[in-house]
Amino acid sequence: MSWLFVTLLSAFSLASADAVTKKYLSTYRADAMVVIRFTMPGLLLLPLLVYIGLPDLPLEFWGWVAMVMPLEIIAMLLYSQAIRDSSLALTLPYLAFTPIFNVLTGYLVLGEQVAGPGLAGIFLVVVGAWLLNIKHARGEKYFDVFAPFLAIVRERGSRLMLIVAIIYSVTSVLGKAALSYTTPLFFGTFYYVFLGAAIFIIFIIRGGNPVKLLSNNIKPHLLIGILMAVMVITHFIALQYIEVAYMIAVKRTSLLFGIVFAVFLFHEKVRAEQFIAGGLMVAGVYLVASS
């Protein structure tokens, strides 16, 4: 099973979880949405973690974990607010900037370097994301090529998602650093069980009742949990075999899946440039995979 197929499966699972979240959890507070998206998959993965067992891990592993976990929680809080308050088309495209930031963070933390064709592929993915949001360049006195990026000034959800993209460029390399001490199956399972437990406790401290929250509306909660569990396991399996910037660039095809869901589930209109954007992103993925 190639890293490319596994990454695409991770992207599809993430986009599906986003669509289900927006459809069924749009009235939830952001912290409640985070409980569903972290604690539910953590509960589902707990039996697997018990079966795998806790290996003997060095202190360095726990240091990487201590750095990545708080950032992951902050990112998911902002992520949940963004997709709750704004349309998927105005928020998800900004995640395409993560692999660009990963070129820097991957080099600084892991010493990873991106080859020419791979860098060109990452560039195409970002250009595709720009085209997905190009409608912000219209309706003005003149065509402004920077308008899709400047949409973050006008749209709160876009601003939040750009911040998430920056945070994810850090958590992805920190997660790979921790992964070097163990296996993808253990780390992916442990990652969400640990995060789910931490968020469960934080929600209680803030006066919430996570047990009641999780048990209500159980079908969409369970579906989100399953999709997020698949996403995290496939994420770390793929990350073990390829540079972070490449893997994250391919995973951002979740934007394309998200647009498809936006059309069929939320009846958003598809513009011609979105098809062009999709073609550029697919071409970018091909360059990344073949570099």
C-alpha positions as a LaTeX table, in Angstrom:
\begin{tabular}{lrrr}
\hline
Residue & $x$ (\AA) & $y$ (\AA) & $z$ (\AA) \\
\hline
Met1 & 0.00 & 0.00 & 0.00 \\
Ser2 & 1.70 & 3.23 & $-1.16$ \\
Trp3 & 1.98 & 6.38 & 0.92 \\
Leu4 & $-0.02$ & 8.21 & $-1.78$ \\
Phe5 & $-3.09$ & 5.98 & $-1.46$ \\
Val6 & $-2.94$ & 6.11 & 2.34 \\
Thr7 & $-2.67$ & 9.91 & 2.28 \\
Leu8 & $-5.63$ & 10.23 & $-0.08$ \\
Leu9 & $-7.64$ & 8.00 & 2.26 \\
Ser10 & $-6.67$ & 10.29 & 5.14 \\
Ala11 & $-7.75$ & 13.33 & 3.09 \\
Phe12 & $-11.11$ & 11.80 & 2.21 \\
Ser13 & $-11.75$ & 10.81 & 5.84 \\
Leu14 & $-10.96$ & 14.34 & 7.04 \\
Ala15 & $-13.21$ & 15.98 & 4.44 \\
Ser16 & $-16.02$ & 13.57 & 5.30 \\
Ala17 & $-15.67$ & 14.35 & 9.01 \\
Asp18 & $-15.78$ & 18.09 & 8.21 \\
Ala19 & $-18.95$ & 17.68 & 6.16 \\
Val20 & $-20.71$ & 15.63 & 8.84 \\
Thr21 & $-19.59$ & 18.15 & 11.48 \\
Lys22 & $-21.00$ & 21.09 & 9.53 \\
Lys23 & $-24.26$ & 19.28 & 8.72 \\
Tyr24 & $-25.08$ & 17.97 & 12.19 \\
Leu25 & $-23.03$ & 20.02 & 14.66 \\
Ser26 & $-23.53$ & 23.56 & 13.31 \\
Thr27 & $-25.36$ & 24.65 & 16.48 \\
Tyr28 & $-22.67$ & 23.31 & 18.85 \\
Arg29 & $-20.18$ & 25.52 & 20.66 \\
Ala30 & $-16.61$ & 25.21 & 19.40 \\
Asp31 & $-15.41$ & 23.40 & 22.54 \\
Ala32 & $-18.25$ & 20.88 & 22.25 \\
Met33 & $-17.31$ & 20.21 & 18.63 \\
Val34 & $-13.71$ & 19.59 & 19.71 \\
Val35 & $-14.93$ & 17.02 & 22.26 \\
Ile36 & $-16.75$ & 15.16 & 19.50 \\
Arg37 & $-13.83$ & 15.33 & 17.04 \\
Phe38 & $-11.18$ & 14.24 & 19.55 \\
Thr39 & $-12.78$ & 12.35 & 22.42 \\
Met40 & $-15.08$ & 10.17 & 20.31 \\
Pro41 & $-12.27$ & 8.80 & 18.10 \\
Gly42 & $-10.14$ & 8.48 & 21.24 \\
Leu43 & $-12.78$ & 6.23 & 22.80 \\
Leu44 & $-13.02$ & 4.15 & 19.63 \\
Leu45 & $-9.23$ & 3.75 & 19.48 \\
Leu46 & $-8.80$ & 2.97 & 23.19 \\
Pro47 & $-9.34$ & $-0.81$ & 22.83 \\
Leu48 & $-6.71$ & $-0.88$ & 20.08 \\
Leu49 & $-4.25$ & 0.99 & 22.30 \\
Val50 & $-4.87$ & $-1.47$ & 25.15 \\
Tyr51 & $-4.23$ & $-4.34$ & 22.74 \\
Ile52 & $-1.00$ & $-2.79$ & 21.41 \\
Gly53 & 0.25 & $-1.88$ & 24.85 \\
Leu54 & 2.62 & 0.90 & 25.90 \\
Pro55 & 6.18 & 0.34 & 24.63 \\
Asp56 & 9.30 & 1.49 & 26.41 \\
Leu57 & 9.68 & 5.05 & 25.15 \\
Pro58 & 12.58 & 7.47 & 25.75 \\
Leu59 & 12.20 & 10.82 & 27.45 \\
Glu60 & 12.66 & 12.58 & 24.10 \\
Phe61 & 9.40 & 11.08 & 22.85 \\
Trp62 & 7.45 & 12.60 & 25.72 \\
Gly63 & 9.13 & 15.95 & 25.13 \\
Trp64 & 7.88 & 16.05 & 21.53 \\
Val65 & 4.42 & 14.97 & 22.71 \\
Ala66 & 4.34 & 17.71 & 25.36 \\
Met67 & 5.02 & 20.31 & 22.65 \\
Val68 & 2.57 & 19.06 & 20.05 \\
Met69 & $-0.51$ & 18.30 & 22.15 \\
Pro70 & $-1.41$ & 21.87 & 23.32 \\
Leu71 & $-0.93$ & 23.20 & 19.79 \\
Glu72 & $-3.18$ & 20.47 & 18.39 \\
Ile73 & $-5.98$ & 21.37 & 20.82 \\
Ile74 & $-5.71$ & 25.10 & 19.99 \\
Ala75 & $-5.74$ & 24.32 & 16.26 \\
Met76 & $-8.84$ & 22.14 & 16.51 \\
Leu77 & $-10.69$ & 24.81 & 18.53 \\
Leu78 & $-10.00$ & 27.36 & 15.79 \\
Tyr79 & $-10.73$ & 24.78 & 13.05 \\
Ser80 & $-14.11$ & 23.94 & 14.56 \\
Gln81 & $-15.08$ & 27.61 & 14.88 \\
Ala82 & $-14.08$ & 28.25 & 11.27 \\
Ile83 & $-16.12$ & 25.46 & 9.66 \\
Arg84 & $-19.05$ & 26.17 & 11.99 \\
Asp85 & $-19.25$ & 29.91 & 11.29 \\
Ser86 & $-18.23$ & 30.10 & 7.61 \\
Ser87 & $-18.84$ & 28.09 & 4.47 \\
Leu88 & $-16.49$ & 25.22 & 3.64 \\
Ala89 & $-15.49$ & 27.00 & 0.42 \\
Leu90 & $-14.33$ & 30.07 & 2.37 \\
Thr91 & $-12.38$ & 28.17 & 5.02 \\
Leu92 & $-10.93$ & 24.86 & 3.78 \\
Pro93 & $-8.88$ & 26.36 & 0.89 \\
Tyr94 & $-6.61$ & 28.14 & 3.36 \\
Leu95 & $-5.37$ & 24.81 & 4.67 \\
Ala96 & $-3.47$ & 24.50 & 1.39 \\
Phe97 & $-0.87$ & 26.88 & 2.83 \\
Thr98 & 0.27 & 24.29 & 5.37 \\
Pro99 & 2.65 & 22.47 & 2.97 \\
Ile100 & 4.22 & 25.80 & 2.00 \\
Phe101 & 4.92 & 26.52 & 5.66 \\
Asn102 & 6.08 & 22.88 & 5.98 \\
Val103 & 8.94 & 23.55 & 3.59 \\
Leu104 & 10.39 & 25.81 & 6.30 \\
Thr105 & 9.30 & 23.97 & 9.45 \\
Gly106 & 10.31 & 20.58 & 8.02 \\
Tyr107 & 13.78 & 21.91 & 7.25 \\
Leu108 & 14.23 & 23.65 & 10.62 \\
Val109 & 12.98 & 20.78 & 12.81 \\
Leu110 & 13.75 & 17.64 & 10.78 \\
Gly111 & 16.30 & 18.80 & 8.24 \\
Glu112 & 14.02 & 17.75 & 5.37 \\
Gln113 & 14.58 & 19.31 & 1.95 \\
Val114 & 12.07 & 19.52 & $-0.88$ \\
Ala115 & 13.27 & 18.80 & $-4.44$ \\
Gly116 & 12.40 & 21.01 & $-7.44$ \\
Pro117 & 9.48 & 18.97 & $-8.87$ \\
Gly118 & 8.03 & 18.49 & $-5.40$ \\
Leu119 & 8.23 & 22.21 & $-4.69$ \\
Ala120 & 6.50 & 22.89 & $-8.03$ \\
Gly121 & 3.76 & 20.44 & $-7.04$ \\
Ile122 & 3.25 & 22.17 & $-3.72$ \\
Phe123 & 3.03 & 25.48 & $-5.59$ \\
Leu124 & 0.31 & 24.09 & $-7.88$ \\
Val125 & $-1.68$ & 22.91 & $-4.86$ \\
Val126 & $-1.59$ & 26.42 & $-3.40$ \\
Val127 & $-2.52$ & 28.01 & $-6.76$ \\
Gly128 & $-5.46$ & 25.61 & $-6.93$ \\
Ala129 & $-6.55$ & 26.77 & $-3.49$ \\
Trp130 & $-6.30$ & 30.37 & $-4.68$ \\
Leu131 & $-8.60$ & 29.60 & $-7.63$ \\
Leu132 & $-11.09$ & 27.96 & $-5.31$ \\
Asn133 & $-11.42$ & 31.32 & $-3.59$ \\
Ile134 & $-11.07$ & 33.54 & $-6.67$ \\
Lys135 & $-14.60$ & 34.90 & $-6.42$ \\
His136 & $-13.18$ & 37.46 & $-3.98$ \\
Ala137 & $-11.32$ & 38.98 & $-6.94$ \\
Arg138 & $-14.62$ & 39.85 & $-8.61$ \\
Gly139 & $-17.10$ & 42.61 & $-8.07$ \\
Glu140 & $-14.35$ & 45.21 & $-7.66$ \\
Lys141 & $-13.30$ & 48.08 & $-9.97$ \\
Tyr142 & $-10.39$ & 45.99 & $-11.19$ \\
Phe143 & $-9.18$ & 42.43 & $-10.96$ \\
Asp144 & $-6.91$ & 42.02 & $-7.94$ \\
Val145 & $-4.85$ & 38.82 & $-7.97$ \\
Phe146 & $-4.29$ & 39.14 & $-4.24$ \\
Ala147 & $-7.98$ & 39.44 & $-3.39$ \\
Pro148 & $-8.51$ & 35.73 & $-2.62$ \\
Phe149 & $-5.73$ & 35.91 & $-0.05$ \\
Leu150 & $-6.93$ & 39.26 & 1.31 \\
Ala151 & $-10.34$ & 37.67 & 1.91 \\
Ile152 & $-8.99$ & 36.75 & 5.33 \\
Val153 & $-9.43$ & 40.42 & 6.28 \\
Arg154 & $-13.16$ & 40.26 & 5.57 \\
Glu155 & $-14.01$ & 36.68 & 6.55 \\
Arg156 & $-13.41$ & 35.55 & 10.13 \\
Gly157 & $-13.55$ & 31.86 & 9.22 \\
Ser158 & $-10.83$ & 32.38 & 6.61 \\
Arg159 & $-8.60$ & 34.15 & 9.13 \\
Leu160 & $-9.05$ & 31.38 & 11.65 \\
Met161 & $-8.25$ & 28.68 & 9.09 \\
Leu162 & $-5.06$ & 30.44 & 7.99 \\
Ile163 & $-3.91$ & 30.46 & 11.62 \\
Val164 & $-4.78$ & 26.75 & 11.76 \\
Ala165 & $-2.66$ & 26.16 & 8.64 \\
Ile166 & 0.33 & 27.79 & 10.36 \\
Ile167 & $-0.16$ & 25.74 & 13.53 \\
Tyr168 & $-0.53$ & 22.52 & 11.53 \\
Ser169 & 2.77 & 23.23 & 9.78 \\
Val170 & 4.36 & 23.03 & 13.22 \\
Thr171 & 2.37 & 20.12 & 14.69 \\
Ser172 & 2.96 & 17.95 & 11.60 \\
Val173 & 6.75 & 18.12 & 11.96 \\
Leu174 & 6.64 & 17.76 & 15.75 \\
Gly175 & 4.40 & 14.72 & 15.31 \\
Lys176 & 6.84 & 13.16 & 12.84 \\
Ala177 & 9.70 & 13.79 & 15.26 \\
Ala178 & 7.80 & 11.88 & 17.96 \\
Leu179 & 6.87 & 9.18 & 15.43 \\
Ser180 & 10.56 & 8.38 & 14.91 \\
Tyr181 & 10.59 & 6.67 & 18.32 \\
Thr182 & 7.70 & 4.28 & 17.68 \\
Thr183 & 5.31 & 2.84 & 15.07 \\
Pro184 & 2.58 & 4.72 & 13.16 \\
Leu185 & $-0.16$ & 2.43 & 14.50 \\
Phe186 & 0.84 & 3.00 & 18.12 \\
Phe187 & 1.46 & 6.72 & 17.77 \\
Gly188 & $-1.70$ & 7.45 & 15.81 \\
Thr189 & $-3.76$ & 5.49 & 18.34 \\
Phe190 & $-2.00$ & 6.94 & 21.35 \\
Tyr191 & $-2.21$ & 10.48 & 19.91 \\
Tyr192 & $-6.00$ & 10.62 & 19.80 \\
Val193 & $-6.58$ & 8.64 & 22.99 \\
Phe194 & $-4.30$ & 11.04 & 24.86 \\
Leu195 & $-5.82$ & 14.13 & 23.23 \\
Gly196 & $-9.36$ & 12.84 & 23.74 \\
Ala197 & $-8.71$ & 12.25 & 27.44 \\
Ala198 & $-7.15$ & 15.71 & 27.88 \\
Ile199 & $-10.08$ & 17.44 & 26.17 \\
Phe200 & $-12.56$ & 15.33 & 28.17 \\
Ile201 & $-10.99$ & 16.61 & 31.41 \\
Ile202 & $-10.76$ & 20.22 & 30.20 \\
Phe203 & $-14.43$ & 20.18 & 29.21 \\
Ile204 & $-15.39$ & 19.00 & 32.72 \\
Ile205 & $-13.22$ & 21.70 & 34.34 \\
Arg206 & $-15.02$ & 24.31 & 32.24 \\
Gly207 & $-18.36$ & 23.11 & 33.59 \\
Gly208 & $-19.45$ & 20.85 & 30.73 \\
Asn209 & $-20.78$ & 17.30 & 30.80 \\
Pro210 & $-18.87$ & 15.37 & 28.11 \\
Val211 & $-20.68$ & 12.09 & 28.83 \\
Lys212 & $-24.06$ & 13.69 & 28.17 \\
Leu213 & $-22.68$ & 15.49 & 25.12 \\
Leu214 & $-21.23$ & 12.35 & 23.56 \\
Ser215 & $-24.31$ & 10.22 & 24.24 \\
Asn216 & $-26.74$ & 12.71 & 22.66 \\
Asn217 & $-27.14$ & 12.65 & 18.88 \\
Ile218 & $-25.06$ & 9.49 & 18.93 \\
Lys219 & $-25.17$ & 8.51 & 15.24 \\
Pro220 & $-23.39$ & 11.57 & 13.77 \\
His221 & $-21.03$ & 11.62 & 16.77 \\
Leu222 & $-20.09$ & 8.01 & 16.14 \\
Leu223 & $-19.66$ & 8.60 & 12.41 \\
Ile224 & $-17.36$ & 11.58 & 13.06 \\
Gly225 & $-15.40$ & 9.47 & 15.53 \\
Ile226 & $-14.89$ & 6.66 & 13.01 \\
Leu227 & $-13.84$ & 9.06 & 10.25 \\
Met228 & $-11.39$ & 10.92 & 12.48 \\
Ala229 & $-9.93$ & 7.62 & 13.74 \\
Val230 & $-9.30$ & 6.49 & 10.16 \\
Met231 & $-7.83$ & 9.90 & 9.35 \\
Val232 & $-5.26$ & 9.91 & 12.14 \\
Ile233 & $-4.06$ & 6.33 & 11.64 \\
Thr234 & $-3.59$ & 6.79 & 7.89 \\
His235 & $-1.97$ & 10.19 & 8.50 \\
Phe236 & 0.86 & 8.76 & 10.57 \\
Ile237 & 1.28 & 5.67 & 8.40 \\
Ala238 & 1.88 & 7.91 & 5.38 \\
Leu239 & 4.06 & 10.35 & 7.33 \\
Gln240 & 6.53 & 7.61 & 8.16 \\
Tyr241 & 7.48 & 7.12 & 4.50 \\
Ile242 & 7.62 & 10.61 & 2.99 \\
Glu243 & 8.74 & 14.18 & 3.76 \\
Val244 & 6.18 & 16.19 & 5.72 \\
Ala245 & 5.69 & 18.90 & 3.06 \\
Tyr246 & 4.94 & 16.26 & 0.39 \\
Met247 & 2.52 & 14.31 & 2.54 \\
Ile248 & 0.63 & 17.39 & 3.73 \\
Ala249 & 0.42 & 18.73 & 0.18 \\
Val250 & $-1.30$ & 15.54 & $-0.97$ \\
Lys251 & $-3.51$ & 15.47 & 2.12 \\
Arg252 & $-4.79$ & 18.90 & 1.16 \\
Thr253 & $-6.78$ & 17.20 & $-1.59$ \\
Ser254 & $-9.28$ & 17.10 & 1.25 \\
Leu255 & $-10.16$ & 20.57 & $-0.07$ \\
Leu256 & $-11.41$ & 19.01 & $-3.29$ \\
Phe257 & $-13.42$ & 16.42 & $-1.42$ \\
Gly258 & $-14.76$ & 19.25 & 0.73 \\
Ile259 & $-15.95$ & 21.16 & $-2.33$ \\
Val260 & $-17.77$ & 18.06 & $-3.57$ \\
Phe261 & $-19.50$ & 17.70 & $-0.21$ \\
Ala262 & $-20.32$ & 21.43 & $-0.21$ \\
Val263 & $-22.14$ & 20.97 & $-3.54$ \\
Phe264 & $-24.07$ & 17.80 & $-2.75$ \\
Leu265 & $-24.76$ & 18.30 & 0.96 \\
Phe266 & $-25.04$ & 22.09 & 1.24 \\
His267 & $-26.07$ & 22.91 & $-2.35$ \\
Glu268 & $-23.29$ & 25.43 & $-2.92$ \\
Lys269 & $-22.82$ & 26.40 & $-6.58$ \\
Val270 & $-19.77$ & 25.15 & $-8.47$ \\
Arg271 & $-17.93$ & 27.67 & $-10.65$ \\
Ala272 & $-15.84$ & 26.85 & $-13.72$ \\
Glu273 & $-12.63$ & 27.93 & $-12.01$ \\
Gln274 & $-13.22$ & 25.36 & $-9.31$ \\
Phe275 & $-12.83$ & 22.61 & $-11.89$ \\
Ile276 & $-9.63$ & 24.26 & $-13.12$ \\
Ala277 & $-8.46$ & 24.54 & $-9.53$ \\
Gly278 & $-9.11$ & 20.86 & $-9.03$ \\
Gly279 & $-7.05$ & 20.01 & $-12.10$ \\
Leu280 & $-4.12$ & 22.09 & $-10.85$ \\
Met281 & $-4.25$ & 20.47 & $-7.44$ \\
Val282 & $-4.32$ & 16.99 & $-8.98$ \\
Ala283 & $-1.35$ & 17.94 & $-11.17$ \\
Gly284 & 0.43 & 19.22 & $-8.07$ \\
Val285 & $-0.24$ & 15.96 & $-6.27$ \\
Tyr286 & 1.20 & 14.06 & $-9.26$ \\
Leu287 & 4.41 & 16.12 & $-9.17$ \\
Val288 & 4.73 & 15.63 & $-5.41$ \\
Ala289 & 4.17 & 11.87 & $-5.70$ \\
Ser290 & 6.64 & 11.45 & $-8.56$ \\
Ser291 & 9.45 & 13.61 & $-7.17$ \\
\hline
\end{tabular}
